């Protein structure tokens, strides 16, 4: 597979779109946004609906299409699955940055790739809760049990912060993790990947497999899954590198 060409005709500083994943919310990017602002970037932290892959991707694509000028997208965890689906064919997206995240092939699901290699401990820590779906059926929302949140999601974040993160976590509909991808924007858009080696939500080996398959520029860090909270400067540096490499 050839690596996408890392050039664009734009000289405009790109807008950075940040896509959170399951069990997080837009504020999980606060430290990254502060760092990026100091580097001269405007950021938009999208409120990912977490209802289903197609629905979430359609929402993200509407945000991308509303932005004038080039866009760099960074997705965390399930946010990477949504980003890959939404950015396909978006001419203004110059780079994709996968932060402890998923690069799905069409036909694969987020849950499938999370379980591809051993080491993940998120599944037993989840608590399902029913919710009424729009079509009248009953869906299942997944939360991380508060007592397990820090251990499996954010072990290198201070306890008082993880307590707030657990209380404000956004649940994901179980179907979103089961939905199969239909597109893979990383096939045509240059990509970067940050692999978190102390991750108990997505095994590092699974992230390495996906990043290598996509030809992503890869960095590894000794951090938990919540790396955007624990190591925001590292995350911002990778986003900055992607933006610089794809803007001429």
Secondary structure, 3 states (H helix, E strand, C coil): CCCCCCCCCCCCCCEEEEECCCCCCHHHHHHHHHHHHHCCCCEEEECCCCCCHHHHHHHHHHHHHCCCCCEEEEEEEHHHHHHHHHCCCCCCEEEEEEEEECCCCCCCEHHHHHCCCCCCCCHHHEEEEEEECCCCCEEEEEEECHHHHHHHHCCCCCHHHHHHHHHHCCCEEHHHHHCECCCCHHHCCCEEEEEECCCCCCCHHHHHHHHHHHCCEEEEECCCCCHHHHCHHHHHHHHHHHHHHCCC
